[in-house]
Amino acid sequence: MITPIKYKIPDEYFFRLHHVRPRFKTDIEEVLLYVATSISEMNVLPKKESDKELNQVIKQFKKNRSSSDKTINNWRTEISALFAFIQKSEKKLHPSKMAKRLSRNQYLDEFFNYFLYTFQYPGGHTRPDYIKSQIHAGIKFKPCTYILNILAEGEKLLKKPFSITAEELTQCAYYDLRVTRDGRSPKEVAKLVLENRKNKVKYDYKYEQLKNEKTGTFPSSGDVYRYAGDILDYMVLANLLHDKGTSFYYYLNDENENTINYHLTQTTWFNSYDEFYNKPEIETSDISNAEEVWFNYVNDFDSIEVFSPQLNSKQSENLSKLIQEYHSQLKGGKSVPTKIIGDYGESLILAHEYLRTKDKSKRQHIINKIPTHLGVGYDIQSIEVEKNKRYIEVKSTKSKKASSINRFKLTPNEWDTAETMGDRYFIYYLVINDTEKKIFTIQDPVKKYNEGELKIDKYLVVNFSNSNGNWQRLLEI
């Protein structure tokens, strides 16, 4: 019997990278959207009061009402530390820009791109003592950028799509100081992965450094690979990678080329730890003092257009043609110049409205996209019949998985407009995921609230149920 070849990182190069792991990973999109929407208008509070309010929010999520205080505290710490939902200023805490942006846009793929763009080792998402150990080891590593480069180099070598597993990433890069400290190139790692596959190498995860001193046992392979696996999964949620229906092999998402190129070419680095690398001794207090700077840093990227969901060129072209056709019909065959104004969700709803009304269009039936800067409290104006207008406020959520969180936030201006327009005011809640695109329409939300049908809290966060409106399929070009 032939003994399989085993691959193991030499002990002198082994360093286990890890980060906070959320206990809610299976529900991660729903949890983050729920919490961001709930806390986006939370007041600036002392830490004790802020923790208490965030705990109350988490407690209301699904089955958490029966969870222990320890579980709730762990969730709060994980959300605050890893995803930077809380910022500090003058010893008080408040919702971060990251949380507010997610609450406002509800685009989870955009959120995970921002998260991955700044994620690095060392970073303020881990404890100060572990940051110290990374600095002493000389580690400087941005996993998202590096993984994208490995996959790109692998494609060049194979001349076809190249994949990587969490096991291969862990063994050939993530835990190897030759990569995380010494800068071994992504091309070398891609070659190593291919060579190991060719030789049918078995990976040895039972490093002495991982041995439990009390029990003398080693962690399971899943425990060893889960940190690299987390980052790969977050990259799938960001639409940077896809896994072709499996949880083992990860490929570049070639349909998201512009965003991938941005990650590869517009890199950033949090440098507040750099001064400690040549110091023989590092005070934990110095590391702790950099924490506030870290959370400000990860929240400082607020307008990266390429991260926002956009219509692809074909969708945009088809929408322009549709609008031209529609207006030409209204104006007796005359072509009119058109311009799509609005974000991804608003553009899809605009197309939906044109298609919904297309066959019954009359001269007085006009649909307008209202420029955002006018601040009128709605996004689209649709004149269905003479003197009867539909004022539409678009709320969109875009995620990888189907979500059951029927929540969105209104602005005071939108609420005031809804109150003024009455039954002519509609909310179109657009849900987009890998399996469906659908709209929930709510007519006259103020009336529904006054009659006790619709739940709206003091921050104008709306919780709706199926009885508050109607689901319908998004009409697409």
C-alpha positions, 0 to 999 in steps of 0.5 A, spaced: 500 500 500 502 506 498 503 511 503 499 518 501 504 524 501 502 529 506 503 536 506 505 540 513 507 547 514 514 547 517 513 549 525 518 555 524 513 558 519 506 556 522 502 561 525 495 560 526 491 567 524 484 567 527 478 572 528 472 573 531 467 568 529 460 570 529 455 564 532 450 567 527 453 565 521 448 561 518 443 567 519 449 572 518 445 576 512 439 577 516 442 578 523 446 584 520 440 587 516 436 587 522 441 590 527 443 595 522 436 597 521 434 597 528 440 601 531 441 606 525 438 612 529 440 610 536 443 615 541 450 617 543 450 613 549 455 611 555 458 604 554 454 601 559 447 604 556 449 603 549 451 595 550 444 595 554 440 598 548 444 593 543 442 587 547 435 589 547 435 589 539 439 582 539 434 579 544 428 581 539 431 577 533 427 570 532 428 565 537 433 570 541 428 571 547 429 565 550 437 566 549 442 567 556 445 573 557 451 570 555 449 568 548 446 575 547 453 579 550 457 574 545 453 576 539 453 584 541 461 583 542 461 579 535 457 584 531 461 590 534 468 588 534 468 584 527 463 588 523 464 595 526 457 597 527 459 601 533 464 607 534 466 611 540 467 618 540 469 622 547 468 615 551 461 614 548 458 609 543 454 610 537 452 607 531 457 606 526 457 609 519 457 602 516 451 600 520 447 606 518 449 605 510 447 598 511 440 600 514 439 606 509 441 601 502 440 594 505 445 592 500 448 586 503 453 585 497 455 592 498 456 591 505 461 585 505 465 589 500 466 594 504 468 589 510 473 585 506 476 592 503 479 594 510 479 587 513 487 585 515 491 582 520 493 585 524 486 589 525 482 592 531 477 586 530 481 582 535 484 582 542 490 587 543 494 581 546 493 577 539 494 583 535 501 584 539 503 576 537 501 578 530 506 584 530 511 580 534 511 575 528 511 580 523 505 579 520 502 584 515 496 580 511 490 582 507 486 576 505 481 578 500 486 581 496 491 575 496 485 570 495 483 574 489 490 574 486 491 567 487 485 565 483 487 570 478 494 567 477 491 560 477 486 562 472 492 564 468 496 558 469 490 553 467 487 557 462 481 556 465 477 557 471 481 556 477 478 554 484 481 553 491 478 550 498 478 553 505 483 547 506 488 549 501 488 556 502 489 555 510 495 550 508 498 553 503 497 561 505 493 563 511 497 559 516 504 560 513 508 566 515 512 565 508 505 568 505 503 572 511 510 575 513 515 574 508 510 576 502 510 569 498 507 571 491 500 569 490 502 565 483 507 561 487 501 559 492 497 557 486 503 553 483 503 549 490 496 548 490 496 545 483 502 541 484 499 538 491 493 536 487 497 533 481 501 529 487 494 527 491 497 530 497 494 529 503 494 535 508 496 534 515 492 539 520 495 536 527 500 541 528 503 541 535 501 548 536 494 546 536 494 541 541 489 542 547 494 541 553 489 539 557 486 533 553 492 532 549 487 532 543 487 536 536 481 540 533 477 537 527 479 539 520 473 543 520 475 547 526 482 548 523 480 551 516 474 555 518 477 562 519 480 561 512 473 559 510 469 565 513 473 569 509 471 565 502 464 565 504 464 573 506 467 574 499 461 569 496 456 574 499 460 580 496 459 577 489 467 577 489 467 569 488 462 564 487 462 556 489 457 553 484 452 550 489 458 547 493 461 549 500 468 546 498 470 550 491 471 557 490 472 561 484 472 568 481 466 571 479 467 573 473 461 577 472 463 582 477 470 584 474 470 591 475 469 590 483 474 585 483 479 589 479 478 595 484 480 590 490 486 588 486 488 595 484 486 600 490 488 597 496 488 600 503 492 599 509 491 601 516 498 603 518 497 605 526 500 599 528 506 599 523 510 603 529 510 597 533 514 592 529 521 594 530 519 595 538 522 589 542 516 590 547 509 593 546 505 595 551 498 592 551 495 599 552 498 602 546 494 597 542 488 598 546 489 606 544 489 604 537 482 601 537 478 607 536 482 609 530 481 602 527 474 603 528 474 610 525 478 607 519 474 602 517 468 606 517 471 612 513 470 609 506 463 612 504 462 613 497 466 607 493 461 607 487 463 600 484 461 597 491 454 599 489 449 594 485 448 596 478 445 595 472 449 591 467 450 594 460 445 590 457 440 591 463 441 599 462 441 598 454 434 595 455 431 600 460 433 605 455 430 602 449 424 601 453 423 608 456 424 611 449 419 606 446 414 608 452 415 616 451 415 615 443 408 612 444 406 617 449 408 623 444 406 620 437 412 617 435 417 622 437 423 620 440 425 623 446 432 623 450 432 619 456 437 618 462 436 613 468 437 617 474 437 613 481 440 607 484 440 599 482 433 598 486 430 604 483 432 603 476 429 596 477 422 599 479 422 604 474 422 599 469 417 595 473 412 601 472 413 602 465 412 594 464 406 594 468 403 600 465 405 599 458 399 596 455 394 601 458 398 607 456 395 613 454 397 620 453 396 622 460 400 616 463 407 619 465 412 616 469 417 620 472 424 618 476 424 624 481 432 626 482 434 625 489 436 632 491 429 635 490 428 631 497 420 630 496 419 624 500 418 619 494 422 616 488 418 615 482 411 619 480 406 615 476 400 618 473 396 612 472 389 615 470 388 622 469 388 626 476 390 620 479 397 619 481 401 614 485 407 616 489 412 611 490 418 610 495 423 605 493 426 600 499 430 595 496 434 589 500 439 585 496 442 579 499 445 572 497 440 568 500 432 569 501 431 573 507 425 573 512 426 580 515 421 584 513 424 591 515 426 597 512 427 605 515 423 611 513 426 618 513 422 623 517 421 627 510 418 620 507 413 619 513 411 626 512 410 626 505 406 619 506 401 623 511 400 628 506 399 624 500 395 619 503 392 613 499 396 615 493 403 614 497 406 607 496 412 603 498 415 598 494 419 594 498 424 590 493 427 583 495 433 581 490 436 574 492 439 569 488 433 565 487 428 571 486 426 578 485 419 580 488 416 587 490 411 588 496 407 594 495 404 598 501 399 603 500 398 609 505 402 606 510 400 612 515 393 610 515 395 602 516 399 605 522 394 609 525 389 603 524 394 598 528 395 594 522 403 596 521 408 596 526 413 602 526 417 604 532 420 611 534 426 611 529 421 610 523 423 603 522 417 599 519 416 592 521 410 589 516 407 582 515 403 579 509 397 582 511 399 589 510 400 589 502 401 585 497 407 581 494 408 581 486 413 578 481 418 584 479 417 585 472 423 585 468 425 587 461 
